[in-house]
Amino acid sequence: MKSASSFLFLLVVFFSLLTGCKKYYCNQEEVAYLTLSQEDLKIDPYSGKETLVFKNLNGELIKLNNGTRYSTTDTRFEYAQEYANEYHDGCKGDYYTKESDYLGLQSLNDSNSIMINLGYSYTFDYPDTEKKIMLFFDTQDSKGWCFLGSYKFRHDSILGNHTGGDSVVAYHDKVTIGPKTFNNVVELYTHCPSPRAVEWFCTAYYSVTEGFVGIRSNLGKLWYLDARL
């Protein structure tokens, strides 16, 4: 009888340990707090309240006059809540906080739009603290093959590619786009978005003081900044 009781006790202990193996020690510390300074924000020269007028070489107009700009702060934890509840007694592990800044400008009655996002690509798997800028320019006639590039930056310049295929082509002290001339412009390239794309907006001309001043497709279609109001 004693032997049977001892065996039962050991069996209970064994299954308790087996179940306990699912639980792990959970530390919880802030591993990064990534914010954007006022100097960083200057890489985006828009307030969201301006009106931008772009023209192409046929004299057609794009007017962007419906805008917004705001900043958000996001905190990410190492474990999702469901996983934390099951394996860590509700502890979601280490966490980081990163700030991002969003600008959107669009036409009121069609799909012409500009978006700029400033922030960090930091994750637990890739703890990269370099700042990134995402630039987006879409026109109604782009058929989805808009300009979309992501680059590293500091407050006064775009430095280079952030994702594969996007690159800085050149820095221009002065460049002529259509009939207009602009100063201190960086020429940016983004890769083909799809093997189905015969034509896509591959090149953007960007100024830290004026923002987008031009965009060009791989087949030469060109839009240039005609006015900023």
Buried (B, 14 or more C-beta within 10 A) or exposed (E): EEEEEEEEEEEEEEEEEEEEEEEEEBEBEEEBEBEBEEEBBEBBBBEBEBEBBBBBEEEEEBBBBBBEBEEEEEEBBBBEEEEBEEBBEEBBBBBBBBBBBBBBBBBEEEEBBBBBBBBBBBEBEEEEEEBBBBBBBBBEBBEEBBBBBBBBBBBEBBBEBBBEEBBBEEEBEEBEBBEBEBEBBBBBBBBBBEEEBEBBBBBBBBBBEBBBBBBBBBEEBBBBBBEBE
